[in-house]
Amino acid sequence: MSTDVTSLRQALADNYEEPEGPARNARAERIFAGIEQSGDTDLLIDGLNHLMQVYNYSSEADKMFVPFSRLLRMWDERPGDFDGQQTHSLFWMFKWVSSGMIDQPHIPLASIEKWQGEMEHRYRVAGHSERAVRQGELRIARHVGDTERARRAYAAWQAADRDDKSDCRACELRAQGSYLAHRGDDAEALETWRPVYEGEFSCAHEPHAVLSSSLLPLLRLGRPDQARAHHLRGHRMVRSMESMRSAVAQHVEFLALTGNEARGLEILAERPAYFTDSGEPSSLMGYLAVTALLTDRLTALGHGEQSLAGPGGRDWTARELAVHARKEALALAARFDERNGSSEVSRTIRERMDQEPLLERLPLGLRPSRPVPVPRPAPVPAPAASLDSLLAEARSLSEAQRPDSLQAWAAVAAAAGREGAELGARDRAELEEHRGLDRTVPPAESAAHFRAAADHYESAGDLGRAVAARARAAYALCQDEHSEQRFDEALAELAGLRARMPALQAEGSASAHQVSRVLLCRCRILNDRIHLSEDTAAAVGALEESVQELLAFAEPHRDDPGVGTTVGEALGYLGNITAFGGDAQEAARLYARAAEAYIAAERPWYAVEAETQLAGVSRHLGDPETAERASRAALEHARAYAEAGGLCRLHLQLVESLADNDKLAEAAEHALEAAHWADEAGESKGNGAYARHRLGGFLLQLGRVDESAAVLEAVLPDLTADDHGDGMIVQTLWWLGDCLAALNEPRSAAEHWLRAADIARGWPEQRDHAMLANLAGQALYRADLNSEAELAYQRAGELWRELGDVHAYVRTLRVRAWIAVREGQAGPAVARELMALAAQACEAALEGADDREARDGLRAELADTHRQTAELIASAVEGGPGENDTDGSARAAYTEAVASAEKAIAAFTAAGEQYAEQRARSELLAGWLEADLGAADAAEARARGVLARHGAEGVGADARSLLEYVGKG
């Protein structure tokens, strides 16, 4: 390591910008070794301060006591060696040392109290407020469980004046809220934290810690949505910060208590060193405690043998890790209690490890890579129902056409088997029929069940139901084999069954419901046959004829709920036929009538398909309000009976309708629900990925960029071109780039935009490619990655030129000019060439512009190019045209810049009054340049002209500043 003082100071500055952790600490130690060899006392103090900084914000906090002791000794011996900032740092770090001692169980409590007293004394002698002293005392009191001392210290802390040794406002509010939450006042704690998590106050470690601290209070107060948002925001902030182990532990704790155990496992796996880093035993103890909480929860859920990453670089089962983490956490707690002479720490840790879940599930919008199914609560054993009561319940549900009638009949079969009871023919018939209705049964088996049901109905003398069951069997066989022959056989059988029905109905052996059921089976067969037919129009015509026959029969009997459901299905078929014919408006009316028929029959669960179709065709017709109403109705009517995959799709349908109506917050809520149900259905990489993609986009549009970034980062690995298409991948990358740019991560933003641009490069239409390259250039420029920004802007400019977008092309040239004058780049000559190219492009486009609006826009673009050229020329010279301008180069440059500003003024004037403010700013630019050239009168004239046209506000205020500069204010 060099012992050159300048180089060592630069090394300290560079190391300060490095990520927290042992690598930064090791570099600091190497730099400090060089500092000691340099013999520079001032640098030695700064080096010790730097060691304190990096140790404090790392897993090696226990190392900071040695450099602090050395600093304090140097201060006591030669305080004059310390400048103002170094003195401030010494007293500031006193807080770290006295508080940090609490986290080290090997340091006696008496020593901690001694250092606390030393800090109080030194602060008093130096004239500092006791505010920071009382805050430190509160921490000691809380740690040992002295509630009365904690109360007094808190009151004294709040009463003391703030000064430059007080923690920043964000950190103070975090600590105040933590105390309030500790004593059970969650509402007041959250109110105290609100200015931090809402962004009024922040620092390098806030709102990170406040967001994690707020998670459980929010849950306890019934605000789970806000807790979810704080997790998504907060974990993303702390995951790369080694010193934030306690905050990470709070996120794991939150996940363990909200049914998100799999997400908790992912976080544990991200930093295995957290299990063993011992530099701060208190945060290690907390981390082990929440690890025990999480793994105990997994074990209780039946996943005790699940393999997990853990300490020692080996795999553990959840059960093993639970035992280990609990043992180690309690061992550390015992060390603290032995030091403190109390049992407070062990009590607190046991309470933390033994918490019960606060919510069964809280969807986060993030797909866990290792799903942990949420167990359904075991039903409370009920007294065994009699077979007669089970039969009555099953029959009641069947008559109501309830979807859960299948389970009721399964319960009948089970009870009959247990009791060895012989069911009657009619009971056996209904049981077989419901077995056939089970969609999980293969079609051939369903047909066999329906035929067995028909035989039993015939034995019971229920001929109408027997015929309806045989019709169902014929339809089921068509599901088993899609062939012309099978459809022909089924239709032939249906013809015979249909022919029997009038006579059976006339003699009272068949109901209108049973007749309509036979006719409906024929419609279903004809509908399914369409895709096999070579003459589609004829097949559709045959279906329509059959549907009309069904409606003609059923409409007079629709007061019968069973018949009403067949009317609904028939109207749905008519809607499909009408849509196939191209009349979307009429199709929508028919779907609406179908849904109304089901609802009138008091069978709303059957209305879901019609409502779904109505929503789709309404969106096609540009009727988002009807689409939203239908989507809501479909979800509501399906909620009680739909399976997870169906609920996912219905939530997604509502998502699209809500987005069409610009109801983005609610759309985000339903996208979140859709993602959850996709996970439950095992569709995480399909509909789940799409739901998360949409959720991320909505969160971005709502300005919740932290949450959006977390969701989009999580979904990106699941997206593939084969399964989701290039467009969805590009959009996700684009949105994620937008998030990262808003979060002041320009380099990462550029990486995502460039990935998207590389995909869009192969698309026929290149506007997206150009825009993405342009965005990447902007981000790289912000990140001071000048060479990369130049390449991105060059790529974007070529694309804009090929697309004929002169404005965008010219703007890339101007930015490239500014890049050229940055340090280490092409230089002023190239910059001026690029500005000249921009002006030429505007002038060439003006010659071909054929309407006034286009010409005015191009004149304004040309004017802005001249204005920026003036700024560039003036900024490229060192110093102004004053006494030090011995060769007159600065005066020549400023004179040339005035000429460019004059061109800008003329072009803005020609562009029209809508550019009056831009013209005024060009006038003032020329005035400032003239003032520096010594032409005060000319500068004054320009400023007064701007004031006369624009008044004293806005650009007028800038004019007054110019007048003051030339002594005419």
N, C-alpha and C positions, 0 to 999 in steps of 0.2 A: 504494500500500500504506500502510495506517495506521501511524503511528509510536507508537501507544498501546501501552505495555508489556504490559498485560493481553491486549489483542487479539492482539499478536504472539506471546505465549506460547501462546495458544489455537490460533493458526494453526500453530505448530510441532507441537503435539500432534495436531492434525487431519491434518497432512501426514504424520506418522509412520505413521498408519493407512492411508494410500493405498497402492495397489499399486506394487511396484518398477518403476523405469523412468525414461526421460527426462522424462516429464511430471511425476513427483514431484520429480525433480532441479530442473527449471525452476521449480516452485513454491517449492522451498527457496531457490533463488537470489533469487527476488523477495522472499520473506519476509526473507532476510538483508539485502537492500538497505534495507528498512525498519528493520531492527534497527540497522544502522550509523548511520542517521539519528537513532535514539532517544537515543544517547549513554549507554545503560545497559550498563556493563561486564559485569555478571552475565549479562544477556541476550545480550550479544555472545559470551561463552564458550559459552553453550548453543546459540546459532545456529551457531557454528563446529563444535561437536560434532554438530549435526544434519546439517550439510553432509557431514561425515565419514561419518556413518551412511548417508545416502542414496546417496552416491557409491560407498561400499564394496559395497553390495548393489545394484549396477546394472551396466550395460555401460559406465559411465563411471568406472571405478575409478581411472583415471589422474589424475582431477581431485582426488583426496583429499590429494595431497601438499602442495598450497598451503595449504589451511586448517589442516593439521596443523602445518606450519612456523610459521604465525602463532600457533597455540595454544602451541606450545613456546616461542616467543619471549616471549609474554605471561607464561608460567609462569616463565621465567628472570628476567624483569624484575620481576614482582610476584606471587610465588606466593600471597601473602595474598588475592589477588582470587578464588582458586579455593576453593570449598567442598569438602566431603568427596567428594560424588558427582562433581563436575567433575574433581577430582584423580584419582579412580579411573578416570574415562573417559579422561583424557589418557594414563595409563600403559597402560590396556587397548588404546588405539588404536595405541600404539607397535608392538604385534604386527602390526596390519594394515599399517602402513607398511613395516616391515622385510620382511615376507613379500611384500607387494604389489610391492615393488621387483623381486623376482625375476621377476615376470610382465611386466616392461617391458624389452625388449632394449636400449633406448637408454640405460638407466642402467648405468654401468660396474660391473663386479663389485667393484672396489675401493670404490666408494661404498656398495654393499650391505654389504660387510664392515665398513665404517666405521660405518654405522648399526646393524648388529648389535652391534658393540662399544659404541656409545653406549647402546644399550638395556641391555646387560649392566651397564655402569657405573651408569646411573641406577637400575636395579632394585636393585643392591647397595647404593648409597647410601641409597635409600629403605627398605631392609630387606625387600625382597620376595624370594621364593624365585626361584631360577634356573630353575625348571621351564619357564616360558614361553620363556626365553632359549634353553635347549637344544632345545626343540621347533622354534624358528625356525632354529637352526643345522642341525638335521637336514634341514630343507627345502632350505637352501642346498646341503648336501652331496649330497643326492639329485639336485638339479637339475644339478649339474656332473658327477655320476658318481663322486664320491669315496666309494667304498663303506666304506673304513676309517674316515673321519671320520664318515660316517653311522652306522656301528656304535657308535662312541664317543658320539656325540650322543644316539642312542636310549637307550643304557644310562644316560647321565647324566640324561636327561629322566625316565626311569622311577624313578631313584633320588631325585630331588629331591622335596621336600615340595610338596603341593598348597596353594595359597593363593588369595586372591580375584582374583589376576591370571592364574591358570591358566584355560585354556579350560574350558567346562562339560564334564561327564563324557561326554555324548554326542559332542561334537566331538572330545574327546581320544581316545575309543575309535575314532572314525572314522579319525583320523590314524594311530593306532597300527596298526590293521588295514591301512590303506593301505600302510604301510611293510612290514609282514609279507608282504602279497600281492606287493609290488614285488620282494622278495627271493625269491619263489617258494614261500612257505609259505601256500598257500590255506587249508588246514584250520585253522591257528592264526589266520589272519586272520578267518575266519568265526566262530570261537569268540570272538574278541575283539569282533566286531561284534554278536554275538547279543543282549547286553542292550539294544542300541539297536533292532535290528529287531524284537525281541519286546516293546518298549515300556517297558522298565524306566527308560531314560533317553531324554529327547527335548529338543528346543529348536526354535527357529523354522526351522532348516535340517536338522534330523535328526528322524526317520530318513531323510529324503529322499536325502541323499548316500550314506549307508550302503547303502541299497537299490540304488542305481545301481552303486556300487562292487562290490557282491557278485555281480553278474550273471555275469560271466565266471568268477570262482572257483567258483561253484556249478556251472556247466556243466562246468568242467574236473574237478570232483570227482564228476560223474555224478549231480547232483541237479537235473535239468531242471524238475521240477514246482515246486520251490521257486524256481528262477530265474524261471519264468513268473509265479508269484505276486508276486515282488518287482518284476517289470516292471509288472504291472498296478497294484500299489499305488504304486510309486515314480513312474512317469511322471505319474500323475494329480496327485501332489503338486507336481511341479516345473514342469508345463507352463505355469503362469501366472506363474512367478517368473523375472524377467529375469536375475537374477544366477546362475541355475543352469545356464548353458550347458554347463559341463563335465559335469554330471549328465545333461543331455539327450543329449549326445554319447555317453555310455556306454550309454544306452538304444538309440540308433541303431546303435551297434557291436554290441550284443547281437542286435538284429534282423537285421543283415546276416549274422551268423554262425549263424543258426538257421532259415534258409529263410523269413524274414518280411520280405523286401525291400519288399513293398508297404506294410506298416505303417511301415517306415523312411521311405519316401517321404512318407507322410502327415505324419509328425512334422517332416521337413525343410520341408514346405510351410507348417506352422503358424507359423513365425517366420522369414520371409525375412531380417529384419534381422540374424539371427545370422551370416549369411554375411559381413557387412561391419562390424558393430560392432567398433571397433578399440581401445576403452578398456582392454581386457585382452588383449593379444596372445597370451598363452599359451593361454587357453581358446579363442580364435579358431583357433589352430593345431590344437588337438585336434579342434575341430568340423570343420574342413576335412579333417583326416586321416580321420575316420570317414565323411565325405561321399565322399571318394575310395574308401574301402573299399566302401561301399554301391554306388556307381555303377560301380565296376570289376566288382563281383559281378553287377550287372544286365547289363553288357556281356558278361560271360562266359556268361550264361544266354541270350544271343541277343536282348537287349532294348536294345542300344546306341543304337538310333534312337528309343527311347521319349522322349516330350516331358516335361520336368520343369520345375517352378518352381525358380528359382535366383537368384543374386545379380544385381543390376542391374535387377531388376523385369522381366526378360525370360525367355522360355522357352529351355531348353537341352535338347539331347539328353543321354541318360545318358552317352554316350561323351565328349561335349564337357565336361560337368561333371566327369567323372572326371579328365580331363586338367587342367582348370583348378584343381580343388581340390587335386590332387597338387602341381602347380607352386607354388601359393600356400602350402600347408602347408610344403613344403620350403624355400621362400624365407624364411619366418618362422623355421624351424628353423635355417637358416644364419645368420640374424641373432643368434639366441641363442648358437650355437656360436662365432661370431666374438667376441661379448662374453665368453664363458666361456673361450675358448682351448682348446676340446675339440670332439669330434664326437658327444658323448653325446646331445644332443637330436635331431639328424638320425637317428642310429641308432634311437632309440626311435620316432620318427615313422614311419620306413620299416617297422619291424617291425609297427607298428600298422596301417598301410595294406595290408600284404602278408599279413595273416592268412588262413588257410584256414578254411572253415566248420567249426564244432564239431558241428553236427547238420544233417542234410539237411532236417528239418522239425521244428518244435516248435509244435503248434497252441496258439493263445493264447485262442481263444474270441471273437475280434474279427474282424469281416468287413472285409478291406481293400477300399477303394472302387476300387482299381486293381489287380486281381489280377495277380500274376506267377506263372505256372505253374511248378511245380517240375519241372525236366527229369528224365526217367527216365535212369538211367545207361545209356550206350550199351553194348549187349552186346559182350562180347569176341568178335571174329570167330572162328568155329570152322571147322575144315577142312570143306569141302563134303561132306555125307553122300551116300552113294550112294542112288539111287532105291530100290533094294531095301531098304536099311535104313530109309529114310523110310516106305516102305509097311508094313514090319513094325511100326514104332513107331506109325503111325496106326491100324493094325488092332488092335494091342494096346490102345490107348486107347479105341477104339470098343467093343471087347468088354467093357471095364470101364465103359462108359458115362460116361467122364470128360468133363466140359465142355470141356476143352482139346483134345479130339479134333478139333474144327473147325479149329483152327490147324494141327494135324498134317496134316490132309488138304489144307489150303491149301498147306502146304510141299511136299506130294507134287505138287500141280498145278504149282507154280512150278518144281520140279526137272524134272518131265517136259517142261515148256516149254523150259527151258534146254537140256536134253539132246536135244530133238527125239524123245523116246521115245514109242513107241506103247503105251499102257496096254491091258491085257487087258480083256475085257468085265466081269469081276467087279470089277476095280479101278476101271473107269470108273463102274460102278454105285454103288460105295461113295462115290466122290468126288461124284457127283451127289446122292446121298442126303444127304451132309453139307452140301453147299451149300444144299439145301432146309431143313436144320435151323437154318441161320443166321437168328436172329430179326431181324437188320437188313435182311434181304431182304424185299421186298413179298410178300404172300401169293400173288398170282398167279404170281410168279416161282418161289416155293417149290414151288407145285403143279407147274409145268413141270419143275423139277429132279427132283421125286419121280417123275413119269411117265417122264422120261428114265432115271432109275435103274431103274424097273420094267422098261423095255424091255431095258436091259443085263443085268439079273438073268435075264430070260427067255432072252436069248441065251447066258448062261452056264449055263443049266439050273437055276438056283436059283429055283424057282417059288414057294416059300414066302415068300422075301424080296421077290419081285416083287409078290405079293399085298399084303404088309404095306406096301410103298412106295406102291401105288395107294390103299390106305386112307388113308395120310398125305396123299396128293394131294387126296383128296375132302375131308378135314378142312380143308386149307389153303384150298381154294376157298370154304369157308364163312366163313373169316376175311376173305376178299376182299370178299364181298358178303353182308351180313346180310339175307336175305330168305327168306320161306317157301318160295318156289320153289327157291332154291338149296339150302336144308336138305333139302327133299323129294328133290331129285336126288341129293344126297350120301348120304342114308339108303338110297335105292333102290340106289345103287352099292354101298354097304356090305353090303346084304342079299345081293347076288350074290357079293361077295367072301367074306363069312362062309360062304355055302353051299359054296364050293369048298374050304374049309379042312379039314373032316373027312377027305375023301378024300386030300388032299395029305399030311395028317399020318399017315394010315394007311399010305401007301406010302413014308413016310420023306422026303417032299419038303418038309415044313414042320415046324418045331419048335414046341414048346409056347409059346416066347417069341413066335414070329411069329403064332401063332393068338391069343394074348392081346393082341398089339398091334392086330390088326384089331378085336377086341371093344372094346378101350380107345378106339379112334378113334370107334366108334359112341357110346360113353358121352360122349366130349368133344363130339360134335355135338349130342347130346340136351341136354347141360348148357348149351351156348351158346344153344340154341333156346328155353330157358325164358322169356327176357325178351321174346321175340316172341309168345309164346302168350297168347291171351285167357283160356284156361283153365289157370291156373298150376298148380293142384292136379293136373290130368291130366298136364301136362308133367313135373312132378316125379315123378309115379307112373311115367311111361314111363322116366325116367332111372333110378329105383330098380330097376325090373325089369331094365334092361340091366346095371346094376352087379351085381346079384345073379347074373345069368347069367355075367358075367365072373368073379366070385369063385368060383362053383361050378366053373368050368373051371380057374381058376388055382391055387386053394388046394392041390390035390394035387401041383402042380408047382413050388411056391414055393421049393424048394431051388435051382432055377435062378435065379441073380441077376436075369436079365432079366425073368423072370416075377414075382420078388419085388417089383420096382419097380412093375409093373402092379397088384399086390395093394395096395401102399401108396397108389397114386393112387385106386384103387377105394374103399378105406376112407375116404380123404379126402372123396370124393363122398358117401359114406354119412353122414359127419360133417356135411357141409353140409345134406343132406336132413333129418337129425335135428334140427339146429339150426333149420332152417326150420319144422319141426313144433313147436318150442317146448321140446324136451327137451335143455336145455343140458348136463345131467349126462352123458347118454348120448353127446352129441356130443363132449364132452371125452374120453370113453373111446375113441371111434372115432378121434379125431385122434391120441391117444396110440398106438393100435394101428397107425395109418398110419405114424407116425414109426418105430416099432419095426420095421415091415416093411422100410422102406428101409435101416435100420441093419443088420438081419439079412442083407440082400442085399449088404452092404458098399458101399452107395451112399449115404452119409450126406448128401451135398450135395442129394439129392432130398428129404430129410426136412425141409428148411427151411420149406416152405410149411405142412406139417402142424404143425410145432412152433410156427410163428407163430400158426396158428389155435388151437392148444391154449392158448397164452399168452393170447390174447384172450378166449376163452370162460372160462378159469380166473379171470381178473380179474372177469369178469361174475358168476361164481359166488361171489366173495369168497374165492378160494383163491390168495392172493398167492404162497405158496411154490411151488406148481406153476407158476404163471405165470412166476416168476423162473427156475426150472429150465428151462422150455421156451424162454424168451427167450435164456438163456445158450447152450443147445444150438443154437438156430437161428443165432445169431451165429457160434459156433464152426464149425458145419458149412458156413456160407456164406463164411467169411473168405477162403478160398483162391481162390474163383472169382467172387464177387459183384462187380458193378460199384459205382462210388462211390455212386450213388443208393441202391442196395439196402443197402449197408453203413450208410448214414446212417439209413435207416428201421429197420434191425435194432438199431442202437445206441439209437435213440429208443424202440423197444419195450422194450428192457431198462431204459432210464431209468425208464419208467413203473412197471415191475415192482419195481425197486429202491426207488423212492420209496414204493410201497405198503408195502414191508417196512422203511421208515425207514432204509434204507442210503444216506444222503444223500451221503456223501463219494464212494462208488463211483458213485452216480447222476450226480454232477457230472463225474466222469472220463468217463463214457460220453456225457454231453451235450456235452462238449468234443470228443470224437471224432466225434459225430454232426455237429457244426457243421463240422468239418474236411471230412468226406466230402461234406457238402452243398455246400461251396465247390468241391470237386473236380468235383462233378457239375453245377455251374452252377445250384444250387438255393439260393443264399445268401439270397434274399429270401423263400423259402418255408420248407422244412424247416430251412434254416440259421437263419432268424430265430426259429423256434420253439425250436430247440435252444439258442440263446443266451438266449432268454427263460427257459427252464427252468434253464440253467446259472446265470444271475444269481440266480434264486430260491433255488437250492440253496446257493450261496455265501453268500447273506444268512443263511439258516437255520443255516449252519455257523459264523456269526460272522465270516466273511472279508469284511467290509463294503467294504473298499477295492477288492478284486477285483470284488466284486459290482457296485459302482457303475460301475467301468470297463466291465464287460460290458453292463450295462443301458443306460448312456449310448450305447454303440456300437450296440446293437440298436434303440433307440427310433426312429431315422429310417427304419428299414426296415418299420415296422409301419403298416399301413393298415387302416381299418375294412373295406374291401371284401375284402382278402386274408386278414386275420387276425381280424377281429371286434373290436367295442368292448371286450369282456371282457378280451381279451389285452392291449390297449393300457392299459386301466385298471389291470390287475394289474401291468404293467411300471412304470407311473408310480407306483403305490402302493409297490412294492418299492424303487424308486429313491428315493422320498421317505424311506422307512425308513433307507436307507443314508446319505443326506445328513444326516438328523437325527443318526444315530449318529456321523457324522464332524464334528459340530458345524458344520454348514452349514444352520442352520434356515431362513434366507430361501429358499435354493434348494429345500429340502425342501417348504416351503409352496407354492412355485410349482408343483411337480410334483403335489402332492396336490390343489391347486385345479384344475389341468388335468384330473386324473382326475375330480374332483367335477363339473366342467362336463359331462363325457361322461355320468357316471352320473345326472345330473339328469333325463335323458330316459327312464330305466329305470322299469318298472312298480313294482318293489320299491325303496324309497328308503333302506334301511338303509345300503348302501354309500355313498350320497351323504352321508348324515348323518355317518358315521364319517370320511369323507375331509374334510369341512368341519371337523369337530372336530379332526382331526389338524393341519389347516392352521392353525387357531386356536392350537393349542399351540405350533407352530413360530414363528408370527408373534409370539406373546407372548414366547418365548425370544429372538427377535431384536429385541425392544423396538420393534416396529412396532405400536404400540398401537391406532391407528385401524383398521388392517387386521385386527388380531386381533379387535377388537370386532365388526367386520362378519362375520368368519368364524364367530365363536361365536354371533352372533345368527342366522345362517343355519342353523348346526347345531342350535341350540336349537329353532327353529321346526320343523325336521324331526323331532327327537326327540319333541317334544310331539305332532306328528301321528301318529307311530308308537306313541305310548303308553308310551314309555320314560321314566318319571318320573325315575329316578335320573340318567340322562344329561342330561335337560333341566335338572334342578336344578343339576347341576355346571356347565353352561354359564352359568347365571345367576350362580353364585358367582364364577366366573372373571371374568365381565364386571364384577362389583362391584369386584374387585381392579384390573382395568384402569382403572376409573373414578377410582380414587384415585391413579393414576400422574400424573406431571407433564404438564400440558397437556390432561388429559382432563376428563370431565364433573364430577368432584368427589365429595366424601363424601356429599352428600345423595342423589345418584343411586345411589351405591354401596349406601347403606342401603336404598333402594327396591328394588334388585335382590335384596338379601339377604332382604328381606321377601317378595318374590314367590316366592323359592325356598322359604321356610318355608311359605307358603300352599299351594304346589303339593304339598309333602309332606303337609300336614294334610288337604288335599282327597283325596289318594290314600289316606290312612289310613282315611278314612271308607268308602271302597269296597273296601278290601282284605278278602278273604274267607278267607285262611289265615294261620296264625301266622307262618310263615317270611317271607311277604311283608310282614306288619305289622312284624315285628322289623327287617327290612331298611329299611323306610320310617322307622321310629323312629330308626334309626341315622343315616339320611340327614338327618333333621330335626335330630338332635343335632349332627351335624357342621356343619350350617348355622348353628345357634346358636353353636357354638364359633368358627367363622370370623367370625361377626358380632361377637363379643366382641373378637377380634383386630383386626378392621377398625376398630371404634370407637376402640380404644385407640391404634392406630397413626396414626389420622387427626389426632390433636392434636399440636401441637408442645410438646415437653417433658412432664414428668410433673406430678403434683399436688403440687409442692413450693413453695418460697418464691417462685419466679417466676410461680406460677399466681395472679396478682393478681385476676383476675376469676372464679376458681373454675371455669373451663370445663373444665380438665383433670380436676379432681376429679369433676365431674359426668359427664364422659365415662367415666372409669375406673369410677365407681359403676355406670353403665349397663352397662358391659362385664361387670362381675361378675354382674349380673343375667342377662345373656345366657349367661355361662358356667354359671350355676346351672341354666338351662333345658337346656343341653347335658348336664349331669350327670344331670338327671332323665330326659331322653330316652334316654341311653345305659343308665341303670339299667333302664328299662322294656324296652329292647331285649334284655336278657339278658346272661348271663355271657360269651358269646362276644365282647362288646364291653367287657370289663372294663378292658383297657389303655387304650382310647380314653376311657373314663370317667375313669380315673386322670389322663390328660393334661389333661382338662378341669378336674379338681380342682386340678391344679398351676397351670394358667392362672389360675384364680380366685385361688389363693394368691399368685402373683406380683403380680397386680393389687392384692390386699388389702395386700400388703407395701408397695407404693408408696403406698397410701392411708394407711399408718401403722397398719394393723390387724395387727401382727406376731403376736399370739396366734392370730388366726383363720388366718393363713397357716401358722403352726406346726402347728395342729391338722390342717389339710388334708395337709401334708407327712407328718406322723406316721401319719395314716390310710393314706396310699398306701404308706408303708414297711411298715406292718403287713400289708397285703394282698398286696404284691408282692415283698417282700424288698429286698435292697440293690442288685441288678443291674438293668440296663435302666431302666425307668421309676423304679425305686427310687433309682438314682443321681441322677436329676434331682430327686427329692424331697430328697435330701441337699444338693444345691446350693441349693435353696430354704431349707433350714434354716440353712445357712451364711450366706446372704444376710440373714436376719433375726436373725443372731447367736445361733442356737440349735443350731448344729452341734456 
